[in-house]
Structure formats: C-alpha cells, structure tokens
Amino acid sequence: MVPARPLPSFLVNRYLGWKAVQFAENRAWFRRLAEEGQHPRGMIVACCDSRIDIGGIFHADPGEFFMHRNIANLIPPYRPDGDLHGTSAAVEFAVRVLRVPHVLVVGHSQCGGVAACHDMCCGMAPELERETSFIGRWMGLLRPAFEALSLPEEDRAARLEALGRAGVVASLHNLAGFPFVARAIEAGELALHGCYLDIGSGELEVLDPENGRFVAL
C-alpha cells in the first residue's frame, strides 16, 4: 500500500483557484514553457524556511529561475565520491546543462539551521552530534565558520547573524571549487552572487566582492 493520503481540502481549493485564474490567464505562456523547455535567467540557492518567498522577492515568473532549497542554503564542497549529493546535482544541472549566467546564494535572518549549528558547536545540542542526525551532519558544513566567530559568546543574536552571513560566503567559496563552475567563471559565462535577507525588515543585503561585506540595497 502506498504511504500517502489524499490532499487536504485547503490545498485542493487553492489549486483549483490557481488553475482557474493564474493558469487560465497565462495559458499561452505555460504552453510555451512546456514546448520550449526551461531557459532560466539564473539559479537561486535558498533556505527551506517557510517564511522565505524567494520567488516573490524578485518578482519571478514561472521559468525565470532554477530554484534549489535546502537547510540553511548551504553548498557543500566539491566531492565526487559516488555518494548521494542533491545540492551538488542541482548545481551541476544548472551550470552544465541549463548554462545559467548567474547563481545566487540567499541567506536569511533567524535561520533555524544556523541556530542548530551554533548550539551544536557550543555543546548545547548533543543530539545533533550523533551520526544519525541528518541535520547535525549537514550543518557541520558551517563548523569552520563558527570556529572563526570573534563575537562574545553572550551575544547569541549577533553571533547567529554573523554565522548566517558567513554561511553565504562559505557556500560561494565551495561553489567556486566545482571545476565546471570555475571554468564557467573563467570563461566569463557565470557570475556568483551572495545575498542576505532580514525577514522582519524586508531588507536585502548583497555581498560586495571588493571588501567581503554585505551592503543593503
């Protein structure tokens, strides 16, 4: 027996509303997307956090951005070890197959994954240290950034903000370590970008490559 249940009514009603309005009014555009395939203007790597409407922030239309979301918008190092690497597979598809000209890594405030990493590295979340913790193993990617924090331990809020931004920077460095990404950058076919969104204020910061600082738009 398949371990699935029928959709809840609120999802059914929302789908029917979308089909009757947005789809019906843009039927030709959706037909074109189906017939011509996708040719996105860029790839966006964002967090799974339900509060982040990454498409809405950039007023993205269907087909405009290739989206990948994971815990804390992290990109792991290039590791062709034959294991399962969903994020790396998404990067490979975007860069080598879709040939996107831009990849954006978008972090955000109050990230649960970043907080988990911070608490795990402080010894406050021993359950995340277990080999059976998927969250702990994934957020271990941020441990070097945690160890580089210079803010006082009692200022947890500031440390989490700094760690969230550091995660974007670390992901960009990891991304540039993929050979096919490095080749595309060298050929002038690809540009990498880092952003950080404050959920409460709606302020978007962009990483300045000259000084490594995030600057508000």
BAFI-3210 file (N, C-alpha, C; in Angstrom, 3 decimals, decimal comma, padded with zeros to 6 digits):
// residues 217
n [1|2|3|4|5|6|7|8|9|10|11|12|13|14|15|16|17|18|19|20|21|22|23|24|25|26|27|28|29|30|31|32|33|34|35|36|37|38|39|40|41|42|43|44|45|46|47|48|49|50|51|52|53|54|55|56|57|58|59|60|61|62|63|64|65|66|67|68|69|70|71|72|73|74|75|76|77|78|79|80|81|82|83|84|85|86|87|88|89|90|91|92|93|94|95|96|97|98|99|100|101|102|103|104|105|106|107|108|109|110|111|112|113|114|115|116|117|118|119|120|121|122|123|124|125|126|127|128|129|130|131|132|133|134|135|136|137|138|139|140|141|142|143|144|145|146|147|148|149|150|151|152|153|154|155|156|157|158|159|160|161|162|163|164|165|166|167|168|169|170|171|172|173|174|175|176|177|178|179|180|181|182|183|184|185|186|187|188|189|190|191|192|193|194|195|196|197|198|199|200|201|202|203|204|205|206|207|208|209|210|211|212|213|214|215|216|217]
n.u [000,839|000,536|002,175|000,531|-001,812|-004,996|-004,977|-005,268|-008,237|-007,872|-005,628|-006,470|-008,531|-007,062|-005,410|-007,345|-008,267|-005,957|-005,656|-007,934|-007,568|-004,735|-003,413|-005,234|-005,276|-002,746|-002,267|-001,053|001,613|002,385|002,085|004,081|006,339|006,193|006,562|008,995|010,820|012,929|014,637|016,219|017,028|018,817|020,202|018,918|019,898|018,446|017,115|015,144|013,260|009,973|009,139|010,413|009,915|011,218|010,878|008,930|010,288|011,969|010,129|009,637|008,811|007,161|009,512|011,622|013,686|015,917|015,359|016,730|016,385|017,512|018,438|019,453|020,539|022,987|025,965|027,769|031,268|033,034|032,757|033,324|032,504|030,892|028,713|025,396|024,375|022,435|022,295|024,680|024,153|022,057|023,399|025,225|023,451|022,275|024,459|025,961|024,105|021,751|023,100|023,156|023,586|023,974|024,411|022,811|023,270|021,252|020,954|019,380|017,841|017,270|017,579|016,853|018,527|021,095|021,081|020,946|023,431|025,121|024,396|025,000|027,775|028,505|028,115|025,602|023,623|023,639|022,359|022,485|025,051|025,215|025,800|023,552|022,025|020,721|020,472|022,517|024,838|024,699|024,708|027,205|028,836|029,086|030,722|033,521|033,144|031,797|033,818|035,464|034,244|034,298|032,844|031,484|030,492|028,149|026,531|024,377|022,482|023,781|025,898|024,590|023,571|025,978|027,025|025,138|025,546|028,186|027,827|026,776|028,990|030,836|029,534|029,654|032,425|032,778|031,216|032,664|034,692|033,917|034,890|033,657|032,172|034,174|035,442|033,428|033,186|035,748|035,616|033,929|031,250|029,649|028,474|028,794|026,790|026,091|023,600|021,667|018,837|016,795|014,238|012,291|012,503|012,559|014,762|017,297|020,527|023,537|026,413|029,478|032,014|034,475|035,231|034,238|032,021|028,559|026,156|023,404|020,688]
n.v [-001,201|002,244|004,783|007,245|009,977|011,450|014,820|017,605|019,579|022,385|022,705|021,566|023,367|025,733|025,033|024,675|027,282|028,572|027,312|028,187|030,919|032,198|030,300|030,059|032,676|032,902|030,974|030,614|031,246|029,219|027,050|027,578|027,330|024,605|023,530|024,585|024,111|024,760|027,831|029,321|032,492|032,472|030,720|030,098|029,554|028,825|028,916|026,340|027,426|028,275|030,882|032,301|033,738|033,344|033,538|035,526|037,760|038,583|039,014|036,823|035,138|032,118|029,771|031,519|031,400|028,881|026,962|025,995|024,603|024,179|023,090|025,903|027,067|026,026|025,216|022,396|021,310|020,441|017,109|014,388|011,557|009,424|009,240|010,229|013,348|015,834|018,701|019,326|018,016|019,577|021,996|021,166|020,526|023,019|024,617|023,143|021,999|023,672|026,021|028,468|032,011|033,234|032,561|032,682|032,807|032,826|033,871|034,184|035,968|034,795|031,996|028,629|026,449|027,562|028,375|025,860|024,797|026,549|026,025|023,309|023,337|024,698|022,848|022,605|021,123|018,107|016,005|016,554|015,950|013,297|010,548|009,733|011,951|013,799|016,550|017,535|016,498|017,768|020,507|020,613|021,509|024,182|024,476|025,325|028,078|028,825|028,409|030,464|032,698|035,820|037,237|038,024|035,340|035,636|037,246|036,079|036,555|038,335|036,721|034,677|036,093|036,859|034,342|033,370|035,041|034,371|031,782|032,100|033,192|031,083|029,124|030,206|030,120|027,343|026,689|027,873|026,082|023,904|022,243|022,634|024,895|026,755|026,832|027,966|030,470|031,504|031,651|033,732|033,230|032,857|034,217|034,656|035,311|036,725|036,997|038,395|038,186|040,098|039,007|040,341|043,126|043,184|043,940|043,623|042,466|042,654|040,881|042,472|042,031|043,254|044,067|042,074|042,478|042,699|044,658|046,809|047,051]
n.w [000,000|-000,833|001,004|001,370|001,531|000,552|-000,799|001,463|001,898|001,757|000,175|-002,228|-002,927|-003,242|-005,381|-007,422|-007,598|-008,521|-011,006|-012,321|-012,472|-012,451|-014,149|-016,270|-017,277|-018,235|-020,100|-022,629|-022,115|-020,320|-021,998|-023,817|-022,153|-021,663|-024,212|-025,169|-023,192|-020,275|-019,754|-017,758|-016,172|-014,181|-011,304|-008,078|-004,828|-001,904|001,483|003,108|004,750|005,622|005,671|003,758|000,779|-001,909|-004,665|-004,821|-003,790|-005,844|-007,802|-009,524|-012,495|-013,666|-014,811|-014,838|-012,910|-011,831|-009,120|-005,980|-002,839|000,465|003,821|005,489|003,193|002,115|000,277|-000,358|-000,236|-003,297|-004,017|-005,507|-004,807|-005,356|-003,722|-002,500|-003,537|-003,419|-003,573|-004,912|-007,307|-008,267|-008,705|-010,673|-012,773|-013,263|-014,056|-015,993|-017,746|-018,051|-018,291|-016,814|-016,347|-013,924|-010,431|-007,412|-003,957|-001,250|001,943|005,231|008,016|011,416|010,990|011,367|010,899|011,032|013,703|014,886|014,176|015,560|018,259|018,413|017,996|020,243|022,178|023,173|022,029|022,025|020,745|018,071|017,428|016,976|014,761|013,462|013,048|010,606|010,304|011,975|010,716|008,246|008,945|009,966|008,004|008,415|010,579|010,489|009,989|012,292|014,197|013,547|014,490|016,177|017,937|021,218|023,396|024,865|023,364|021,642|019,587|017,819|017,073|015,692|013,510|012,285|011,714|009,924|007,701|007,201|006,350|003,792|002,471|002,768|001,281|-001,280|-001,712|-001,665|-003,872|-005,962|-006,039|-007,524|-010,397|-012,978|-012,490|-011,884|-014,383|-015,977|-014,784|-015,304|-018,045|-018,367|-018,414|-016,251|-013,199|-009,693|-006,802|-003,599|-001,102|001,616|003,544|005,675|007,559|009,137|008,546|005,820|004,432|002,023|001,734|-000,135|-001,069|-001,215|-003,408|-003,343|-000,752|000,842|002,428|003,471|001,908|002,205|-000,087]
ca.u [000,000|001,309|002,020|000,105|-003,213|-005,496|-004,630|-006,247|-009,154|-007,395|-004,721|-007,297|-009,215|-006,071|-005,023|-008,438|-008,267|-004,814|-005,934|-008,999|-007,179|-003,372|-003,111|-006,133|-004,904|-001,397|-002,220|-000,081|002,959|002,654|002,246|005,423|007,302|006,134|007,052|010,366|011,691|013,294|015,834|016,198|017,981|019,774|019,879|018,868|020,009|017,851|016,788|013,818|012,399|008,672|008,907|011,177|009,278|012,327|010,360|008,222|011,241|012,477|009,005|009,995|007,773|007,473|010,534|012,664|014,809|016,061|015,372|017,114|016,278|017,942|018,599|020,450|021,052|024,407|026,529|028,892|032,454|033,028|033,172|032,841|032,820|029,906|027,624|024,226|024,622|021,338|022,621|025,709|023,494|021,317|024,400|025,728|022,417|022,093|025,630|026,432|023,019|020,966|024,071|022,684|024,649|024,093|023,995|022,639|023,094|020,491|020,764|018,333|017,872|016,528|017,630|016,893|019,705|022,247|020,982|021,282|024,883|025,705|024,181|025,743|029,200|028,682|027,863|024,258|022,684|024,374|021,637|022,907|026,394|025,117|025,940|022,224|021,349|020,925|020,664|023,842|025,880|024,618|025,125|028,637|029,493|029,290|031,567|034,688|032,705|031,526|035,090|036,109|033,500|035,056|031,905|031,365|029,555|026,870|025,725|023,962|021,791|024,777|026,672|023,773|023,553|027,292|027,184|024,302|026,242|029,381|027,394|026,663|030,354|031,414|028,889|030,206|033,767|032,611|030,691|033,756|035,587|033,458|035,675|032,855|031,809|035,384|035,668|032,409|033,551|036,945|035,214|033,033|029,896|028,925|028,794|028,243|026,298|025,653|022,592|021,193|017,532|016,256|012,817|011,432|012,539|012,495|015,989|018,150|021,927|024,273|027,830|030,393|033,202|035,705|035,623|033,675|030,963|027,198|025,687|021,961|020,260]
ca.v [000,000|003,478|005,567|008,615|010,274|012,493|016,190|018,300|020,400|023,749|022,658|021,333|024,620|026,699|024,615|024,973|028,723|028,894|026,812|028,990|032,332|032,419|029,463|030,394|033,970|032,814|029,657|030,604|031,246|027,881|026,163|027,850|026,712|023,155|023,162|025,030|023,754|025,876|028,613|030,288|033,594|032,233|029,728|030,638|028,583|029,474|028,040|025,713|028,143|028,580|032,325|032,906|033,664|033,799|033,947|036,784|038,843|039,040|039,028|035,817|034,459|030,708|029,554|032,546|030,997|027,496|027,077|024,870|024,988|023,183|023,651|026,976|027,488|025,692|024,448|021,638|021,270|019,501|015,817|013,345|010,299|008,401|009,249|010,991|014,775|016,528|020,089|019,322|017,625|020,749|022,932|020,608|020,659|024,437|025,198|022,393|021,691|024,880|027,094|029,726|033,014|033,726|031,732|033,478|032,122|033,783|033,537|034,989|036,094|033,807|030,685|027,532|025,626|028,287|028,275|024,480|024,670|027,308|025,318|022,052|023,626|025,164|021,740|022,749|020,250|016,856|015,115|016,853|015,399|011,881|010,210|009,514|013,238|014,389|017,992|017,764|016,236|018,806|021,795|020,549|022,283|025,543|024,473|026,219|029,471|029,021|028,489|031,733|033,809|036,573|037,955|037,428|034,223|036,032|037,954|034,999|037,082|038,863|035,584|033,980|036,931|036,753|032,982|033,254|035,693|033,570|030,615|032,502|033,325|029,744|028,423|030,750|029,556|025,940|026,667|028,184|024,941|022,917|022,524|023,170|026,255|027,563|027,036|028,893|031,798|031,916|031,954|034,878|032,753|032,671|035,107|034,218|036,428|036,394|037,906|038,078|038,818|040,253|038,670|041,324|044,441|043,066|044,488|042,655|042,849|041,985|040,763|043,265|041,190|044,014|044,095|040,930|042,891|042,741|046,031|046,861|047,698]
ca.w [000,000|-000,925|002,242|001,048|001,771|-000,353|-000,432|002,309|001,096|001,515|-000,965|-003,418|-003,271|-003,730|-006,728|-008,354|-007,796|-009,389|-012,369|-012,915|-012,627|-012,951|-015,302|-017,379|-017,849|-018,807|-020,729|-023,735|-021,545|-019,794|-023,154|-024,353|-021,239|-021,861|-025,541|-025,411|-022,082|-019,402|-020,055|-016,658|-016,160|-013,114|-010,285|-006,726|-003,739|-000,736|002,605|003,108|005,692|005,018|005,660|002,669|-000,541|-002,726|-005,965|-004,660|-003,554|-007,127|-008,743|-010,524|-013,262|-013,906|-015,813|-014,818|-012,073|-011,401|-007,664|-005,127|-001,432|001,444|005,157|005,645|001,881|002,049|-000,827|000,197|-001,105|-004,423|-003,509|-006,428|-004,137|-005,678|-002,752|-002,909|-003,318|-004,088|-003,879|-005,957|-008,549|-008,746|-009,231|-011,931|-013,798|-013,590|-014,721|-017,166|-018,688|-018,321|-018,562|-016,224|-016,257|-012,554|-009,304|-006,202|-002,682|-000,448|003,344|005,865|009,469|012,211|010,338|012,321|010,647|011,561|015,161|015,247|014,064|016,663|019,521|018,350|018,166|021,628|023,076|023,743|021,321|021,803|019,835|016,699|017,230|016,645|013,341|012,907|012,865|009,282|010,484|012,522|009,726|007,216|009,492|010,222|006,949|008,918|011,781|010,361|010,129|013,718|014,914|013,207|015,083|017,178|018,797|022,560|023,474|025,453|022,354|020,746|018,414|016,885|016,563|014,700|012,303|011,656|011,200|008,737|006,582|006,915|005,591|002,384|001,961|002,678|000,170|-002,527|-001,859|-002,051|-005,232|-006,879|-006,073|-008,502|-011,615|-014,080|-012,107|-012,061|-015,828|-016,480|-014,291|-016,032|-019,426|-018,359|-018,684|-014,990|-012,084|-008,416|-006,004|-002,257|-000,547|002,972|003,742|007,013|007,444|009,785|007,904|004,367|003,851|001,343|001,639|-001,211|-000,752|-002,036|-003,590|-003,138|000,658|001,550|003,341|002,951|001,812|001,959|-001,339]
c.u [000,874|001,083|001,685|-001,379|-003,672|-005,085|-005,689|-007,041|-008,622|-006,408|-005,474|-007,955|-008,247|-005,599|-006,095|-008,526|-007,142|-005,096|-006,959|-008,570|-005,788|-003,059|-003,956|-005,730|-003,528|-001,192|-001,160|001,350|003,319|002,826|003,639|006,499|007,356|006,782|008,534|011,334|012,086|014,617|015,946|017,300|019,026|019,316|019,883|018,931|019,536|017,533|015,377|012,806|011,110|008,381|009,582|010,476|010,276|011,881|009,675|009,160|011,726|011,395|009,238|008,762|008,133|008,492|011,699|013,888|014,751|016,290|015,883|017,079|016,746|018,081|019,761|021,156|022,556|024,771|027,753|030,116|032,265|033,599|032,641|033,162|031,806|028,753|026,458|024,415|023,566|021,667|023,664|025,114|022,718|022,257|024,917|024,715|022,270|023,235|025,989|025,349|022,236|021,840|023,576|023,836|024,880|023,691|023,967|022,501|022,457|020,293|019,699|018,488|017,031|016,478|017,773|018,104|020,962|022,255|021,355|022,782|025,566|025,589|024,934|027,223|029,514|028,487|026,492|023,231|023,381|023,674|022,039|024,289|026,357|025,229|024,587|021,457|021,677|021,198|022,077|024,947|025,887|025,141|026,586|029,444|029,842|030,231|032,808|034,309|032,383|032,829|035,831|035,387|034,327|034,154|031,793|030,265|028,186|025,970|025,290|023,326|022,776|025,603|025,893|023,697|024,870|027,498|026,336|024,949|027,489|029,034|027,245|028,046|031,000|030,827|029,411|031,611|033,689|032,146|031,797|034,758|035,125|034,181|034,860|032,342|032,999|035,648|034,684|032,703|034,732|036,611|034,292|031,589|029,038|029,417|028,102|027,871|025,861|024,688|022,199|019,928|017,174|014,746|011,928|011,367|012,370|013,730|016,836|019,559|022,600|025,756|028,665|031,685|034,515|036,180|035,045|032,602|029,610|026,680|024,199|021,669|019,436]
c.v [001,252|004,324|007,022|008,760|011,320|013,881|016,789|019,291|021,799|023,792|022,432|022,629|025,660|026,333|024,980|026,473|029,161|028,499|027,701|030,428|032,453|031,588|029,860|031,697|033,944|031,486|029,573|030,542|029,863|026,868|026,334|027,228|025,200|022,740|023,481|024,641|024,973|026,518|029,707|031,337|033,429|031,107|030,430|029,482|029,289|028,429|027,463|026,482|028,610|030,072|033,024|032,674|034,192|034,217|035,296|037,964|039,445|039,089|038,028|035,224|032,982|030,567|030,519|032,153|029,507|027,536|025,803|025,360|023,838|023,859|024,646|027,359|027,226|024,952|023,722|021,724|020,257|018,180|014,711|011,950|009,197|008,329|010,081|012,465|015,587|017,953|020,168|018,931|018,795|021,777|022,452|020,792|022,111|024,982|024,477|022,148|022,949|026,079|028,450|030,720|033,543|032,626|032,622|032,550|033,129|033,241|034,424|035,010|035,007|032,417|029,582|026,639|026,256|028,206|026,872|024,261|025,354|026,533|023,995|022,299|024,135|024,039|021,762|021,838|018,927|015,898|015,341|016,300|013,930|011,656|010,035|010,815|013,806|015,887|018,287|017,562|017,339|020,135|021,792|021,282|023,698|025,607|025,359|027,693|029,783|029,224|029,792|032,935|034,490|037,346|037,264|036,378|034,628|036,766|036,964|035,535|037,583|037,738|034,831|034,770|036,794|035,382|032,767|033,876|034,904|032,316|030,908|032,576|031,957|028,968|028,915|030,213|028,089|025,825|026,914|027,038|023,814|023,206|023,131|024,573|027,183|027,843|028,050|030,324|032,339|032,322|033,168|034,512|032,665|033,663|034,594|035,439|035,918|037,438|037,450|038,886|038,900|040,060|039,783|042,656|044,372|043,595|043,382|043,223|042,023|041,994|041,561|042,467|041,920|043,957|042,944|041,274|042,879|044,172|046,036|047,565|048,935]
c.w [000,000|000,326|001,949|001,303|000,761|000,126|000,488|001,469|000,828|000,359|-002,269|-003,865|-003,808|-005,138|-007,741|-008,631|-008,711|-010,839|-013,076|-013,198|-013,245|-014,190|-016,505|-018,060|-018,510|-019,533|-021,828|-023,220|-021,010|-020,933|-023,763|-023,478|-021,446|-023,173|-025,738|-024,305|-021,262|-019,824|-018,996|-016,759|-015,067|-012,217|-008,932|-005,734|-002,474|000,326|002,453|003,947|005,014|004,943|004,488|001,338|-001,562|-004,124|-005,895|-004,484|-004,863|-008,210|-009,881|-011,194|-013,400|-015,029|-015,733|-014,004|-011,773|-009,898|-007,001|-003,692|-000,557|002,805|005,173|004,349|001,718|000,773|-000,284|-000,722|-002,228|-003,953|-004,417|-005,912|-004,414|-004,714|-003,293|-002,541|-004,073|-004,481|-004,987|-007,308|-009,139|-009,346|-010,583|-013,053|-014,239|-014,429|-016,011|-018,202|-019,054|-018,668|-018,057|-016,138|-014,841|-011,569|-008,073|-004,998|-001,741|000,966|003,962|007,373|010,125|011,569|011,378|012,144|011,215|013,085|015,633|015,207|015,244|017,976|019,552|018,631|019,564|022,637|023,705|023,074|021,000|020,848|018,374|016,391|016,815|015,137|012,669|012,663|011,493|009,397|010,975|011,513|008,662|007,744|009,925|009,160|007,432|010,118|011,624|010,500|011,586|014,485|014,641|013,820|016,174|018,131|020,160|022,633|024,008|024,459|021,283|019,469|017,368|016,271|015,485|013,401|011,551|011,026|009,952|007,515|006,186|006,126|004,113|001,756|001,779|001,505|-001,173|-002,777|-002,283|-003,496|-006,253|-006,981|-006,984|-009,826|-012,746|-013,772|-012,324|-013,537|-016,406|-016,023|-015,086|-017,465|-019,503|-018,619|-017,423|-013,952|-010,833|-007,581|-004,634|-001,735|000,844|003,229|005,210|006,937|007,987|009,080|006,394|003,671|003,246|001,242|000,556|-000,861|-001,742|-002,201|-003,328|-001,691|001,484|002,533|002,650|003,036|001,459|000,641|-001,028]
res [m|v|p|a|r|p|l|p|s|f|l|v|n|r|y|l|g|w|k|a|v|q|f|a|e|n|r|a|w|f|r|r|l|a|e|e|g|q|h|p|r|g|m|i|v|a|c|c|d|s|r|i|d|i|g|g|i|f|h|a|d|p|g|e|f|f|m|h|r|n|i|a|n|l|i|p|p|y|r|p|d|g|d|l|h|g|t|s|a|a|v|e|f|a|v|r|v|l|r|v|p|h|v|l|v|v|g|h|s|q|c|g|g|v|a|a|c|h|d|m|c|c|g|m|a|p|e|l|e|r|e|t|s|f|i|g|r|w|m|g|l|l|r|p|a|f|e|a|l|s|l|p|e|e|d|r|a|a|r|l|e|a|l|g|r|a|g|v|v|a|s|l|h|n|l|a|g|f|p|f|v|a|r|a|i|e|a|g|e|l|a|l|h|g|c|y|l|d|i|g|s|g|e|l|e|v|l|d|p|e|n|g|r|f|v|a|l]
***
